[in-house]
Amino acid sequence: MKLPALTNPLVQINLSILFMSTSGVLGRFIQMDSTMANWWRSVIAFSVLWCIIKRLGIGVKLDSRANRNKVFLSGVLLSIHWITYFYALDYSNVAIALLTLYTFPAFTAIVEPIYSKSPFNTKDVLLALCSFIGVLILVPSFSLNNNYSFAILLGLISSITYVFRNLLLLEPAKQNPGMTIMLYQLGTLIVVVAPFWLFIKSLPSKTDWIGLFALAIVTTVFAHTLFVMSLKKLDATTASLLSCLAPVLGIIWAFIFLQEIPTNKTIIGGSIILLTVVLKTISTTKKANI
């Protein structure tokens, strides 16, 4: 059974943004090691998604070998994206981690034309440069010994891997159910991260389990599946840029639940980053025929 509203890519992406904006608060709430937290998150999400897929009678096979390879590789990139983002949260706060991560719309605007061999837009380069200026304002000092600087570096790695993950999914998303694609990605992460159990001895506490289940169901099963589903109709740049509201919502959640008050530098740098993606969003959605 399909809900008509959920077939609209704009509804899908906006619900995805709402759910995804909870990642920062939940990431800070969970106290266990970030690598293993994402492993448990994936195990729980995989189990829930498998049950939903079987209940709805959705196929679990991908359409071609080429798309399978793309989905598996995107699963590896998703692993790096999630883990580096969580460590960025560990070394800074929700505002810094989220705002640095959300440079990915600007990166996407530059990389997607190269990836898809479509015309290059000079305005996108200018917007990307503005986004980097915003990131530079966030940096307290140019030293990796500084926790916030290291967190920003991790956030940028998370941002770039997320860009390529989304680009790899463009073709598979057009040919396969979003839930099936997400299931394969979660399975890939579970396998890739499993060997870290040999080196990291970290088990969830009772309170960690609450955060892990919320992260797995709300931020993973709902948010990321809806995001992948939106790629059936939206290009990666449009989907990315429409996500610009997530850091704002994330900072609001952090203020409400963690009493994290953003600094003036965070507000200024974040405003520049958000302004660039908002400007691109306006110009892109005017051309979109949805």
C-alpha positions in Angstrom: 0.0 0.0 0.0 1.3 3.5 -0.9 0.3 6.8 0.5 -0.2 9.2 -2.4 1.6 12.1 -0.6 4.7 9.9 -0.1 5.2 9.5 -3.8 5.8 13.2 -4.2 9.6 13.8 -4.2 9.2 17.2 -2.4 7.2 15.5 0.4 9.8 12.8 0.6 12.8 15.2 0.8 11.1 17.5 3.3 10.2 14.6 5.6 13.7 13.3 5.2 15.1 16.7 6.3 12.9 16.8 9.4 13.9 13.3 10.5 17.6 13.8 9.5 17.9 16.9 11.6 17.6 14.8 14.8 21.0 13.1 14.1 23.1 15.7 15.9 21.1 15.5 19.2 20.9 11.7 19.1 24.6 11.4 18.3 25.5 13.5 21.3 23.0 11.6 23.5 24.7 8.3 22.7 27.9 8.0 24.8 29.5 4.8 23.4 32.2 4.8 20.7 31.0 6.4 17.5 32.2 3.6 15.2 30.4 0.9 17.1 27.4 3.2 17.7 26.9 3.3 13.9 27.4 -0.5 13.7 24.5 -1.0 16.2 22.5 1.6 14.5 22.8 -0.2 11.2 22.0 -3.6 12.8 18.8 -2.3 14.3 17.8 -0.3 11.2 18.5 -3.3 8.9 16.3 -5.5 11.0 13.4 -3.0 11.1 13.7 -2.3 7.4 13.8 -6.0 6.5 10.5 -6.5 8.4 8.9 -3.6 6.6 10.1 -4.8 3.2 8.8 -8.3 3.8 5.5 -6.9 5.2 5.0 -4.7 2.1 6.1 -7.4 -0.3 8.9 -5.2 -1.8 11.5 -7.1 -3.8 15.0 -7.5 -2.2 16.9 -8.0 -5.5 18.6 -5.1 -7.3 18.0 -4.9 -11.1 21.6 -5.2 -12.4 25.1 -6.1 -11.5 26.3 -2.5 -12.3 23.7 -1.0 -9.9 24.6 -3.6 -7.2 28.2 -2.5 -7.4 27.2 1.1 -7.1 25.0 0.4 -4.1 27.7 -1.6 -2.4 30.3 1.2 -3.0 27.8 3.8 -1.8 27.4 1.7 1.4 31.1 1.9 2.1 31.0 5.7 1.6 27.9 5.9 3.9 30.0 4.1 6.5 32.7 6.8 6.3 30.1 9.5 6.2 28.3 8.4 9.4 31.4 7.6 11.4 33.3 10.8 10.6 30.2 12.9 11.3 29.7 11.2 14.7 33.4 11.8 15.6 32.9 15.5 14.6 30.1 15.6 17.1 32.4 14.1 19.7 35.1 16.8 19.1 32.8 19.8 18.9 29.0 20.4 19.2 25.9 19.9 17.1 26.1 23.3 15.4 29.8 22.9 14.2 29.3 19.3 13.1 26.0 20.0 11.2 27.1 23.2 9.6 30.3 21.7 8.3 28.5 18.6 7.0 26.0 20.8 5.2 28.7 22.1 2.9 27.8 19.0 0.9 25.1 20.8 -1.2 27.8 23.2 -2.5 30.2 20.3 -3.2 27.4 18.5 -5.0 26.7 21.5 -7.2 30.3 21.4 -8.4 30.9 17.6 -8.6 27.6 16.5 -10.2 28.1 18.2 -13.5 31.5 16.5 -13.8 30.1 13.2 -12.7 27.1 13.3 -15.0 28.9 15.1 -17.9 26.4 17.9 -17.8 27.0 21.7 -18.4 29.1 23.4 -15.7 27.6 26.4 -13.9 30.0 29.2 -12.8 27.4 30.4 -10.3 27.8 27.1 -8.5 31.5 27.6 -8.1 30.9 31.0 -6.5 28.4 29.6 -4.2 30.8 26.8 -3.2 33.5 29.4 -2.5 31.1 31.3 -0.3 30.3 28.1 1.6 34.0 27.5 2.3 34.3 31.1 3.6 31.5 30.2 6.1 33.5 27.1 7.1 36.7 29.1 7.6 34.8 31.5 9.9 33.8 28.4 12.0 37.4 27.4 12.5 38.8 28.9 15.8 42.4 28.5 14.7 44.3 26.7 11.9 45.6 23.8 14.0 44.6 20.1 14.0 45.5 20.1 17.7 42.4 22.2 18.2 39.4 20.0 18.8 37.0 22.2 16.8 39.4 22.4 13.9 39.8 18.6 13.9 36.0 18.3 14.1 35.6 20.6 11.0 38.1 18.4 9.1 36.1 15.3 10.0 32.9 17.2 9.0 34.3 18.0 5.6 35.3 14.4 5.0 31.8 13.4 6.0 30.4 16.0 3.6 32.5 14.8 0.6 31.8 11.1 1.1 28.1 11.9 1.4 28.3 13.7 -2.0 29.7 10.7 -3.8 27.4 8.3 -2.0 24.4 10.3 -3.3 25.8 10.6 -6.9 26.4 6.8 -7.0 22.7 6.2 -6.1 21.2 8.3 -8.8 20.9 5.5 -11.3 20.1 2.7 -8.9 17.4 4.9 -7.3 15.6 5.2 -10.7 15.4 1.5 -11.2 15.0 0.0 -7.7 12.9 0.6 -4.5 14.5 3.1 -2.1 13.9 0.7 0.8 15.8 -2.1 -1.0 18.7 0.2 -1.7 18.9 1.3 1.9 18.8 -2.3 3.1 21.9 -3.2 1.0 23.7 -0.1 2.2 23.0 -1.0 5.8 24.2 -4.6 5.2 27.4 -3.3 3.6 28.1 -1.0 6.6 27.5 -3.9 9.0 30.1 -6.1 7.2 32.6 -3.2 6.7 32.6 -2.1 10.3 32.3 -5.5 11.9 36.2 -6.1 12.1 36.5 -3.0 14.3 35.0 -5.2 17.1 38.5 -6.7 17.4 40.0 -3.3 18.4 37.2 -1.3 20.0 35.6 -2.7 23.1 32.5 -0.6 23.5 29.0 -1.8 24.4 25.8 0.3 24.6 24.6 1.4 28.0 20.9 1.3 28.9 20.5 4.9 27.9 22.5 4.3 24.7 20.0 1.7 23.6 17.2 4.4 23.7 19.3 6.7 21.5 20.4 3.9 19.1 16.8 2.8 18.5 15.7 6.4 17.8 18.7 6.9 15.5 18.1 3.6 13.7 14.3 4.1 13.1 13.8 7.9 12.8 17.1 9.1 11.3 18.1 6.0 9.4 15.0 3.9 8.3 12.7 6.9 7.7 15.1 9.8 6.9 17.6 8.1 4.6 15.1 5.9 2.9 13.0 8.9 2.0 16.1 10.7 0.8 17.0 7.8 -1.5 13.4 7.6 -2.7 13.4 11.3 -3.6 16.4 10.7 -6.0 14.0 8.8 -8.3 12.8 12.2 -9.5 15.3 14.8 -8.1 18.9 15.2 -9.2 21.6 15.0 -6.5 22.1 18.8 -6.4 18.5 19.7 -6.0 18.0 17.0 -3.3 21.1 18.2 -1.5 20.2 21.9 -1.6 16.7 21.3 -0.4 18.3 19.8 2.7 19.6 23.2 3.8 17.0 23.5 6.5 18.4 20.5 8.4 21.2 22.3 10.2 18.9 25.0 11.4 16.5 22.4 12.8 19.4 20.5 14.3 20.7 23.5 16.1 17.2 24.2 17.5 16.9 20.6 18.7 20.4 21.0 20.4 19.3 24.2 22.1 16.1 22.6 23.4 17.5 19.2 24.5 21.2 19.9 25.1 21.2 23.6 26.0 23.9 24.2 23.4 23.9 27.9 22.6 25.7 28.7 19.2 28.5 31.3 19.4 28.5 34.5 17.3 31.1 32.9 15.0 28.9 29.9 14.5 25.9 32.0 13.7 27.9 34.1 11.2 29.6 31.2 9.5 26.5 29.1 9.6 24.4 32.0 8.1 26.9 32.2 5.2 26.7 28.5 4.5 23.0 28.4 4.7 22.7 31.5 2.5 24.6 29.9 -0.3 22.5 26.8 -0.3 19.3 28.8 0.0 20.3 30.9 -3.0 21.0 27.8 -5.0 17.8 26.2 -3.8 15.8 29.1 -5.1 17.5 29.1 -8.5 17.2 25.3 -8.8 13.6 24.8 -7.8 12.5 27.5 -10.2 13.8 25.2 -13.0 12.4 22.0 -11.5 9.3 20.5 -12.9 7.8 18.5 -10.0 
